């Protein structure tokens, strides 16, 4: 019995040792796994720290770049606003000058307008006067037309002088009329032919002094027919109606 109990005790101790060893091995394995996991976590943590450091550096660089860009934009905007403010000041100054010039021009235009109104009033008065004068002239023209319609159209002074000459002495040749009035022969012919149609001068042939031709078998007398002018009834009426005789 004691031997069996001893072997039982030994077996129990062996089982306990085996169990303990197994647990220790398990614990050692678990510890090793924990250590490896801890190392892995440390490595990941280091990598995360490095990544975070790089990201932080990148973000910091980007922020610095954005700040620089923002500062440049602000500077440019300030300079732009300053230039615009200066230009606006110049425009305001120019506008003030233009306003002064426009006010001066407006004053000048007002003065011109007043002058034009005065001139318009004067022109209206002149128009009234001219209208009255025009009416008077119209009456005078109507009276003159009535006078002319009763006495015929007025003749040129030269033609009147020709009528007066023929009124005093009929049957004058063209050359005689030209000599009496100191006219060129062609001028006298022109006016006489015109008066023949207009005022009714009478042109007829008159026998002049004989022209003698001596031939071998005798003497031949030729008589030239020279045109002469005489005043007609229409011409006499014109002189009488216009008080020329």
C-alpha positions in Angstrom: 0.0 0.0 0.0 2.6 2.4 0.9 4.5 1.7 -2.4 1.4 2.2 -4.4 0.7 5.4 -2.7 4.2 6.5 -3.3 4.0 5.6 -7.0 0.7 7.4 -7.1 2.3 10.4 -5.4 5.2 10.3 -7.9 2.8 10.0 -10.8 0.9 12.9 -9.4 4.0 14.9 -9.1 5.1 14.0 -12.6 1.7 15.0 -14.0 1.9 18.2 -12.0 5.4 18.8 -13.3 4.2 18.1 -16.8 1.2 20.3 -16.4 3.3 23.0 -14.9 5.8 22.7 -17.7 3.1 22.8 -20.3 1.6 25.9 -18.7 5.1 27.4 -18.5 5.7 26.6 -22.2 2.3 28.0 -23.1 3.0 31.1 -21.0 6.5 31.4 -22.5 5.0 31.0 -26.0 2.3 33.5 -25.1 5.0 35.8 -23.7 7.0 35.4 -26.9 3.9 36.2 -28.9 3.2 39.1 -26.7 6.8 40.3 -27.1 6.6 40.0 -30.9 3.3 41.7 -30.9 4.7 44.4 -28.7 7.7 44.8 -31.1 5.3 44.9 -34.0 3.2 47.5 -32.3 6.4 49.4 -31.4 7.4 49.2 -35.1 4.0 50.3 -36.3 4.0 53.1 -33.6 7.4 54.2 -34.9 6.2 54.1 -38.4 3.1 56.0 -37.4 5.2 58.6 -35.6 7.4 58.9 -38.7 4.4 59.2 -41.0 2.8 61.7 -38.6 6.0 63.6 -38.5 6.2 63.7 -42.3 2.6 64.6 -42.7 3.0 67.3 -40.1 6.0 68.6 -42.0 4.1 68.5 -45.3 1.1 70.2 -43.7 3.4 72.8 -42.2 5.1 73.4 -45.6 1.7 73.7 -47.3 0.5 76.0 -44.6 3.6 78.1 -45.0 3.1 78.2 -48.8 -0.5 79.1 -48.4 0.4 81.8 -45.9 3.0 83.2 -48.3 0.6 83.1 -51.1 -2.1 84.7 -49.0 0.3 87.4 -47.8 1.3 88.1 -51.4 -2.3 88.3 -52.5 -3.1 90.6 -49.6 0.0 92.8 -50.5 -1.1 92.8 -54.2 -4.7 93.7 -53.2 -3.4 96.5 -50.9 -1.2 97.9 -53.7 -4.2 97.6 -56.2 -6.5 99.3 -53.8 -3.8 102.0 -53.2 -3.4 102.6 -57.0 -7.2 102.6 -57.4 -7.5 105.1 -54.6 -4.9 107.3 -56.2 -6.6 107.1 -59.6 -9.9 107.8 -57.9 -8.4 110.9 -56.3 -7.1 112.0 -59.7 -10.5 111.4 -61.3 -12.2 113.3 -58.5 -9.8 116.2 -59.0 -10.4 116.0 -62.8 -14.1 115.8 -62.2 -13.9 118.9 -60.0 -12.0 120.7 -62.8 -14.5 119.5 -65.4 -17.4 120.6 -63.1 -15.9 124.1 -62.9 -15.4 124.2 -66.7 -18.9 122.9 -67.2 -20.3 125.5 -64.8 -18.4 128.2 -66.7 -19.7 126.8 -70.0 -23.2 126.6 -68.6 -23.0 130.2 -67.5 -21.7 131.2 -71.0 -24.6 129.2 -72.6 -27.1 130.9 -70.3 -25.7 134.2 -71.4 -25.8 133.2 -75.0 -29.3 131.9 -74.5 -30.3 135.2 -73.1 -28.7 137.0 -76.1 -30.4 134.6 -78.4 -33.8 135.3 -76.8 -33.1 139.0 -77.2 -32.0 138.5 -80.8 -35.1 136.3 -81.3 -37.3 139.1 -80.0 -35.5 141.6 -82.2 -35.9 139.3 -85.2 -39.6 139.0 -84.5 -39.8 142.7 -84.5 -37.8 142.9 -87.7 -40.0 140.2 -89.1 -43.1 142.3 -88.3 -41.5 145.3 -89.9 -40.3 143.3 -93.0 -43.8 141.8 -93.3 -45.3 145.3 -93.3 -42.7 146.4 -95.8 -43.3 143.3 -97.9 -47.0 144.0 -97.9 -46.3 147.6 -99.0 -43.9 146.3 -101.8 -46.6 143.8 -102.8 -49.1 146.7 -103.2 -46.5 148.7 -105.1 -45.7 145.8 -107.4 -49.4 145.2 -108.0 -49.8 148.9 -108.8 -46.7 148.7 -111.0 -48.1 145.6 -112.8 -51.3 147.4 -113.3 -49.5 150.4 -114.8 -47.3 148.1 -117.0 -50.3 146.2 -118.1 -51.9 149.4 -119.2 -48.8 150.8 -120.9 -47.0 147.8 -122.1 -43.6 146.4 -120.9 -40.8 149.1 -120.6 -38.2 149.1 -123.4 -34.5 149.7 -123.2 -33.4 153.3 -123.3 -31.7 152.7 -126.7 -34.9 151.4 -128.2 -36.9 154.3 -126.7 -34.3 156.7 -128.3 -34.8 154.9 -131.7 -38.6 155.3 -131.3 -38.2 159.0 -130.5 -36.0 159.5 -133.5 -38.4 157.8 -135.9 -41.3 159.7 -134.2 -39.7 163.0 -135.2 -38.5 161.8 -138.6 -39.8 158.8 -140.5 -38.3 156.9 -143.4 -34.7 156.8 -142.0 -32.2 154.3 -143.3 -30.3 152.1 -140.9 -27.1 154.0 -141.5 -28.9 157.3 -140.7 -30.3 155.9 -137.4 -26.8 154.6 -136.4 -25.2 158.0 -137.1 -27.9 160.0 -135.3 -27.6 157.9 -132.2 -23.8 157.2 -132.4 -24.3 153.5 -132.8 -22.4 150.8 -134.6 -24.2 149.8 -137.7 -24.6 146.1 -136.6 -25.9 147.2 -133.2 -28.5 149.4 -134.9 -29.5 146.6 -137.3 -29.9 144.2 -134.4 -32.2 146.5 -132.3 -34.2 147.6 -135.4 -34.9 144.0 -136.3 -35.9 143.2 -132.7 -38.2 146.2 -132.6 -39.7 145.2 -135.8 -41.1 142.1 -134.1 -41.7 143.5 -130.6 -42.9 147.1 -131.1 -44.1 146.9 -134.7 -41.5 149.0 -136.6 -42.2 149.1 -140.3 -39.4 148.3 -142.7 -39.9 149.1 -146.3 -37.9 149.7 -149.5 -37.2 153.2 -150.7 -35.7 154.2 -154.1 -32.4 156.1 -153.6 -30.6 158.3 -156.1 -29.8 156.7 -159.5 -26.6 155.0 -160.1 -25.1 155.6 -163.6 -23.1 153.0 -165.5 -21.3 154.1 -168.7 -21.2 151.4 -171.3 -19.7 151.4 -174.8 -23.1 151.6 -176.5 -24.7 154.1 -174.1 -25.5 155.1 -170.5 -27.7 152.9 -168.2 -29.4 154.3 -165.1 -29.8 152.0 -162.1 -32.0 152.8 -159.0 -31.0 151.0 -155.7 -33.8 150.0 -153.4 -32.6 150.9 -149.8 -34.7 149.8 -146.8 -36.0 152.6 -144.6 -37.6 152.5 -141.2 -40.8 154.1 -140.0 -42.6 154.0 -136.6 -45.9 152.1 -136.4 -49.0 152.8 -134.4 -47.9 150.5 -131.6 -44.7 152.4 -131.2 -46.4 155.8 -131.2 -48.9 154.5 -128.5 -46.0 153.4 -126.4 -44.3 156.8 -126.5 -47.5 158.6 -125.7 -48.6 156.2 -122.9 -45.2 156.4 -121.2 -45.0 160.2 -121.6 -41.8 159.9 -123.8 -43.1 162.6 -126.2 
